[in-house]
């Protein structure tokens, strides 16, 4: 399992267990993750957190691999976790 996947699972688990953290994660994701896990999300990266429900499901379409590899030579787009 990748470090990114482990972190995502830790964030979800904490949100399920801690309503205060979940509320902050929904309103200020970068701040909540920094405070709880000491992980800095890069300034140029927008992070949106949404909560699924029984009647509302989100399908995430990842970035196309060709687009990702084209940007990989640009240092401003290289991030470890996100």
Secondary structure, DSSP 8 states (H G I E B T S, - for coil): --HHHHHHHHHHHHHHH-HHHHHHHHH-HHHHHHHHH-----TT--------BTTB--------HHHHHHHTTSGGG--S--
